[in-house]
């Protein structure tokens, strides 16, 4: 099973995803992953907030945390795939509305998972004296995947981990996006998060989902290919610099990710390519 292989390779977390598709659901497989492993943490990356009411979600998440022995992390976002909303007859609200709804849900989830009885009056959720199972952990790490200043500011005040996306317009297939991976844009984004987080910055973690792992002896040629294939305005220089791409030999990729950590404080890298990335992990352990 891939989860065992990931654990043996030294991965810290195994993720699921949340899409309307012919595939696994986001939560039930996490328990199977926990059952067949002993150390890796489990996390959906990320739940679509619009598909889950926060009270019901809190019940599911707390149960998973208990059953996994306290190994749960929670990833959640505002939803982006308009085709999935269309498929199930759900209104695809403007980004500002979806992000505001996510912000309310984050606040409710945190309180319920920590054992509070919650009364809440918001624009999107209204609760009266709701209490659910408390998580096994004193605090379940919460990853919020968002972009935009208002949403990032809220995440900086409430999340433990911010999933940087740096994406633009969703393309016609409902899954791919224009990319906004300019190094200077990421500089400004991280500076803004740091400012908004204040004293929380020291304990806040930044995550990226690496979109491609390309093992090659010609790193520049790989960057040129990624720049050519991307939607948006990705220069070769930015393709070489961005933490969203891992290009080169295993040694070069390890050096690149350390450089990204040093420049942008990104310390949490999620990848889709277990086999190609596994040799990088041991190179990173001592960095």
DRENMIBA-201834 format. One line per 2 residues: number of its first residue (from 1); for each residue x, y, z of C-alpha. Coordinates in pm, 1 decimal, m for minus. Layout:
// DRENMIBA-201834
NUM) X Y Z | ... $
// end
This chain:
// DRENMIBA-201834
1) 0.0 0.0 0.0 | 121.4 349.6 m83.0 $
3) 77.1 472.8 274.2 | 321.7 211.2 409.1 $
5) 566.4 292.9 131.6 | 541.0 662.2 216.4 $
7) 601.3 593.5 584.0 | 904.7 377.8 508.7 $
9) 1040.9 648.5 277.4 | 1024.2 904.8 556.7 $
11) 717.9 1108.4 463.5 | 556.2 1280.0 762.8 $
13) 198.8 1314.9 634.0 | m24.8 1129.2 388.9 $
15) m303.3 1329.2 224.1 | m636.2 1260.8 60.7 $
17) m828.4 1504.9 m159.5 | m1188.0 1627.1 m185.3 $
19) m1336.4 1632.6 m534.5 | m1657.4 1522.4 m701.3 $
21) m1498.5 1247.5 m905.3 | m1479.8 873.9 m960.8 $
23) m1243.2 811.9 m671.9 | m1201.5 786.7 m296.9 $
25) m1384.5 1014.9 m57.5 | m1165.8 1245.9 154.6 $
27) m1224.3 1114.8 507.5 | m1286.0 738.0 521.0 $
29) m950.6 647.9 358.1 | m767.4 842.9 629.2 $
31) m869.1 578.6 881.5 | m739.3 300.6 656.5 $
33) m410.6 490.2 621.6 | m381.9 527.2 997.5 $
35) m461.3 158.5 1052.5 | m180.9 33.1 827.8 $
37) 85.1 279.0 949.1 | 222.3 380.0 1286.4 $
39) 384.7 722.7 1258.9 | 258.6 921.1 959.8 $
41) m1.8 1186.3 1020.4 | m320.2 1189.7 813.3 $
43) m474.9 1493.2 648.9 | m720.1 1586.4 373.4 $
45) m557.7 1839.4 138.8 | m797.3 2009.1 127.3 $
47) m1162.8 1968.1 218.5 | m1400.5 2187.5 20.3 $
49) m1575.4 2382.6 294.4 | m1889.4 2425.2 84.4 $
51) m1939.6 2048.2 73.6 | m1929.2 2000.3 453.7 $
53) m2125.7 2164.9 732.5 | m1879.1 2252.6 1012.3 $
55) m2078.1 2076.2 1286.6 | m2101.2 1746.4 1100.1 $
57) m1742.6 1786.4 989.0 | m1623.7 1843.6 1346.1 $
59) m1790.5 1517.1 1450.6 | m1615.4 1325.0 1173.0 $
61) m1278.1 1486.6 1233.8 | m1278.9 1435.5 1609.6 $
63) m1373.1 1071.3 1557.5 | m1084.9 1028.1 1314.2 $
65) m847.0 1190.9 1557.9 | m945.8 947.5 1833.6 $
67) m941.5 640.6 1609.9 | m600.1 732.3 1462.1 $
69) m440.4 784.4 1801.1 | m419.6 1161.6 1761.5 $
71) m251.9 1174.4 1420.6 | m498.0 1399.5 1239.8 $
73) m428.3 1727.2 1063.8 | m712.5 1911.4 892.0 $
75) m678.1 2088.4 559.5 | m968.1 2303.4 437.9 $
77) m1028.9 2555.0 161.0 | m1304.2 2762.8 2.0 $
79) m1361.6 2548.0 m308.8 | m1263.6 2642.9 m661.5 $
81) m1393.5 2392.9 m916.0 | m1709.0 2546.2 m1062.8 $
83) m1767.1 2230.7 m1268.5 | m1812.0 2026.8 m950.5 $
85) m2067.8 2272.9 m816.4 | m2254.0 2255.9 m1148.3 $
87) m2247.5 1875.3 m1139.6 | m2430.6 1861.5 m805.8 $
89) m2658.5 2160.9 m864.0 | m2485.3 2378.1 m604.7 $
91) m2455.4 2754.4 m642.8 | m2097.4 2860.1 m707.4 $
93) m2079.9 3183.2 m511.6 | m1824.9 3457.5 m584.3 $
95) m1482.1 3409.3 m425.0 | m1542.2 3668.7 m152.5 $
97) m1855.4 3485.0 m36.3 | m1691.7 3141.4 m38.3 $
99) m1391.7 3273.1 152.8 | m1610.7 3448.3 410.8 $
101) m1804.5 3125.6 462.8 | m1475.1 2938.0 504.3 $
103) m1357.9 3189.5 765.2 | m1671.7 3130.5 973.8 $
105) m1635.3 2754.8 939.5 | m1271.9 2766.8 1053.8 $
107) m1370.3 2950.5 1371.2 | m1651.1 2703.0 1444.4 $
109) m1436.0 2396.7 1376.5 | m1157.4 2513.2 1604.2 $
111) m1397.3 2572.8 1891.9 | m1583.7 2243.6 1852.4 $
113) m1268.5 2034.0 1818.6 | m1135.3 2187.9 2137.1 $
115) m1447.5 2089.8 2329.9 | m1638.2 2415.7 2350.3 $
117) m2014.4 2443.6 2349.4 | m2067.2 2679.5 2057.8 $
119) m2328.0 2945.7 1998.5 | m2251.0 3134.1 1680.2 $
121) m2428.5 3400.4 1474.6 | m2267.1 3469.3 1141.1 $
123) m2366.1 3559.6 788.7 | m2342.2 3193.9 684.7 $
125) m2381.2 2976.6 995.8 | m2604.5 2999.6 1300.8 $
127) m2553.3 2762.4 1595.9 | m2723.7 2734.4 1932.6 $
129) m2540.1 2554.2 2210.1 | m2376.5 2292.4 1988.3 $
131) m2125.7 2051.7 2137.6 | m1955.5 1762.0 1958.7 $
133) m1686.5 1508.1 2046.3 | m1364.0 1678.1 2148.9 $
135) m1052.5 1578.0 1956.0 | m800.7 1345.3 2118.8 $
137) m522.6 1598.0 2063.0 | m535.0 1912.2 2270.7 $
139) m525.4 2097.9 1941.0 | m566.9 1951.0 1593.6 $
141) m334.4 2131.8 1348.6 | m544.2 2324.1 1096.7 $
143) m421.3 2399.5 745.0 | m616.0 2662.4 553.1 $
145) m552.3 2683.1 179.7 | m644.2 3028.8 51.8 $
147) m533.1 3329.6 m146.2 | m632.7 3694.9 m138.4 $
149) m550.4 3943.8 135.4 | m864.7 3918.3 345.9 $
151) m860.7 3538.1 348.5 | m487.0 3523.4 417.6 $
153) m522.7 3771.6 702.5 | m791.2 3554.7 864.4 $
155) m580.1 3242.3 817.3 | m280.5 3417.5 970.5 $
157) m486.9 3484.2 1282.7 | m649.6 3140.0 1314.0 $
159) m468.1 2864.8 1122.2 | m163.2 2663.9 1224.1 $
161) m57.6 2609.1 863.1 | m131.5 2822.0 558.2 $
163) m145.7 2641.5 227.5 | m6.5 2887.4 m26.3 $
165) m174.1 2849.3 m364.8 | m53.0 3147.3 m573.9 $
167) m304.9 3059.5 m843.4 | m516.7 3277.4 m1066.7 $
169) m823.3 3212.3 m1277.7 | m967.7 2860.7 m1280.8 $
171) m954.2 2726.0 m1637.1 | m1243.5 2578.0 m1832.1 $
173) m1192.1 2222.4 m1702.9 | m1261.2 2341.9 m1348.2 $
175) m935.1 2196.2 m1213.4 | m635.0 2370.5 m1366.6 $
177) m548.3 2734.8 m1304.4 | m344.4 3020.0 m1431.5 $
179) m30.7 3032.3 m1219.6 | 100.1 3334.2 m1033.6 $
181) 433.8 3198.6 m921.0 | 643.1 3510.6 m963.6 $
183) 910.7 3517.4 m693.4 | 842.6 3880.4 m608.3 $
185) 469.5 3811.1 m572.3 | 549.3 3531.0 m326.5 $
187) 787.4 3765.3 m140.1 | 501.5 4012.3 m95.7 $
189) 252.2 3741.9 3.8 | 476.6 3598.9 274.4 $
191) 558.7 3948.2 403.7 | 185.7 4019.9 429.2 $
193) 117.5 3695.3 617.9 | 403.3 3767.6 856.7 $
195) 264.8 4114.3 924.7 | m87.8 3985.3 981.2 $
197) 24.8 3697.8 1202.7 | 215.4 3918.8 1445.7 $
199) 322.2 3712.9 1746.8 | 172.0 3400.6 1586.5 $
201) 430.0 3405.5 1306.1 | 685.9 3211.6 1508.3 $
203) 450.9 2913.3 1528.2 | 285.2 2944.7 1186.3 $
205) 387.0 2700.3 913.4 | 369.8 2756.5 537.1 $
207) 276.8 2474.7 299.8 | 294.9 2436.9 m77.0 $
209) 155.4 2163.3 m297.7 | 438.0 2092.5 m543.0 $
211) 273.2 2070.9 m883.8 | 547.6 1877.0 m1062.2 $
213) 848.5 1670.4 m962.0 | 1079.1 1632.0 m1263.0 $
215) 1397.6 1431.1 m1218.5 | 1645.9 1545.4 m1480.7 $
217) 2007.6 1632.9 m1533.1 | 1908.1 1952.8 m1715.9 $
219) 1721.5 2166.8 m1467.5 | 1700.5 2470.8 m1692.9 $
221) 1549.2 2274.0 m1981.1 | 1285.8 2137.7 m1742.3 $
223) 1209.0 2493.0 m1628.6 | 1176.8 2608.0 m1988.3 $
225) 927.8 2327.0 m2052.5 | 723.8 2413.1 m1742.1 $
227) 717.9 2780.7 m1839.4 | 604.1 2688.7 m2190.2 $
229) 324.6 2461.7 m2063.4 | 194.6 2685.0 m1785.0 $
231) m111.7 2904.2 m1809.8 | m30.7 3256.4 m1703.5 $
233) 301.2 3436.4 m1732.4 | 564.2 3207.4 m1582.6 $
235) 918.7 3303.3 m1672.6 | 1200.5 3050.2 m1677.1 $
237) 1363.6 3233.8 m1386.2 | 1045.9 3203.4 m1179.2 $
239) 1003.6 2837.3 m1276.6 | 1352.3 2776.1 m1139.9 $
241) 1284.4 2972.0 m819.6 | 928.0 2873.9 m727.4 $
243) 861.8 2620.6 m450.5 | 569.1 2488.6 m656.5 $
245) 808.8 2304.3 m890.0 | 1079.3 2052.0 m800.7 $
247) 1314.1 2022.5 m1097.9 | 1658.0 1867.3 m1137.8 $
249) 1855.5 1587.6 m979.0 | 1759.6 1470.3 m632.0 $
251) 2046.7 1673.3 m488.8 | 1942.4 1984.0 m681.7 $
253) 1580.9 1949.5 m567.4 | 1690.4 1916.2 m205.0 $
255) 1905.7 2228.0 m239.1 | 1618.8 2412.0 m408.3 $
257) 1369.6 2331.9 m130.8 | 1616.9 2443.7 136.4 $
259) 1658.4 2770.5 m56.7 | 1279.6 2810.0 m64.4 $
261) 1266.5 2752.8 310.0 | 1536.9 3011.9 366.1 $
263) 1374.6 3274.6 141.1 | 1003.1 3218.0 208.4 $
265) 989.0 3013.0 530.7 | 812.1 2731.9 345.7 $
267) 882.7 2417.1 546.2 | 591.3 2189.5 452.5 $
269) 604.6 2046.4 100.0 | 328.1 1819.7 m30.6 $
271) 396.5 1616.2 m343.9 | 198.1 1387.0 m570.4 $
273) 496.7 1180.7 m685.6 | 604.3 946.5 m405.7 $
275) 863.9 745.1 m596.4 | 1050.3 1033.4 m756.4 $
277) 1047.6 1246.3 m443.6 | 1137.4 981.2 m185.1 $
279) 1515.8 1003.7 m249.6 | 1499.2 1377.4 m178.3 $
281) 1374.9 1321.4 177.9 | 1694.6 1177.2 318.7 $
283) 1890.0 1460.1 159.4 | 1659.4 1707.0 335.9 $
285) 1669.8 1547.1 679.6 | 2007.8 1689.7 767.1 $
287) 1956.0 2026.3 597.4 $
// end
